[in-house]
């Protein structure tokens, strides 16, 4: 399990969440509701973990939207801070770039 993911889940439970401007743009572009991205954290599957990312630790998660379709959501915590959980971006993964379960990039 990922320590970053655990921290992000806890922050979301506490309501300490922010959606970046880019995140809002990407949510809108792919028809994803902010609420479903936030609420979907409970059942999220870890795709990639970036604990040492220069802008702060972040995780790429596979979540589901309101129709049960998979989406990818990149969550982070600002470098040097303990809060908030930031939705950095979200998108509908390209099946040409990901394995069938959308958890591993195709090589």
WOFEN-V753004 format. One line per field, one symbol per residue. ss: DSSP state (H for helix, E for strand, - for the rest). phi: phi as a letter, one per 30 degrees, with the letter a starting at -180 (. if undefined). A space follows every 10 residues. Layout:
# WOFEN-V753004
ss->???
phi->???
This chain:
# WOFEN-V753004
ss->--HHHHHHHH HHH---EEE- HHHHHHHHH- ---HHHHHHH HHH-EEEEEE -------EEE EEEE-----E EEEEEEE--- ----EEEEEE E------E-- ----E--
phi->.cdddedded ddedicbbcd ededddeddc icdeeddddd ddcdcdcbcb dcdeckdbbc bcbbcdcjdd bcbccbbeei ccaddcddab adddddcbde dicbddc
